[in-house]
Amino acid sequence: MSKTTNKFSPEVRQRAIRMVLDHDEFLSTAVIVVLSIFLRFKGSPESKAVEAPHSETGG
């Protein structure tokens, strides 16, 4: 069996993890925006038409 070695130092790995966690909120928001645009174009019943008044959509 071969012994695995780490290519990166612990400091580099910690920095990479911190960068991912710092941008986690942004990535979540971006996914929600892209999904909502996709559903709007697809004509999903969960998406509200832009010109529809709130009284017709319940929101």
C-alpha positions in Angstrom: 0.0 0.0 0.0 1.2 3.5 -0.8 1.3 6.2 1.8 -0.7 9.3 0.7 0.9 12.7 1.1 -0.7 16.1 1.4 0.2 18.5 -1.4 -0.8 21.5 0.6 0.2 22.8 4.0 -2.4 22.9 6.8 -2.4 26.8 6.5 -3.3 26.6 2.9 -6.1 24.1 3.6 -7.5 26.2 6.4 -7.4 29.3 4.2 -9.3 27.5 1.5 -11.9 26.3 3.9 -12.3 29.8 5.3 -12.8 31.2 1.8 -15.5 28.7 1.0 -17.3 29.4 4.3 -17.0 33.2 3.8 -18.7 32.9 0.4 -21.3 30.3 1.4 -24.1 32.9 1.8 -23.3 34.4 -1.6 -23.4 31.0 -3.3 -26.7 30.1 -1.7 -28.3 33.4 -2.8 -26.9 32.9 -6.3 -28.4 29.4 -6.6 -31.8 30.7 -5.4 -31.8 33.5 -7.9 -30.9 31.2 -10.8 -33.5 28.7 -9.8 -36.2 31.4 -9.5 -35.3 32.7 -13.0 -35.4 29.2 -14.4 -38.8 28.6 -12.8 -40.1 31.9 -14.1 -39.2 31.1 -17.7 -40.5 27.5 -17.4 -43.8 28.8 -16.2 -43.9 27.1 -12.9 -47.1 27.5 -10.8 -44.9 28.6 -7.9 -43.7 31.6 -9.8 -45.7 34.8 -10.0 -46.2 36.6 -13.3 -44.5 40.0 -13.2 -47.6 41.9 -14.1 -49.9 40.0 -11.7 -51.1 42.1 -8.8 -50.5 40.7 -5.3 -54.3 40.2 -4.7 -54.4 37.6 -7.5 -51.4 35.6 -6.3 -51.9 35.6 -2.5 -48.6 37.2 -1.7 
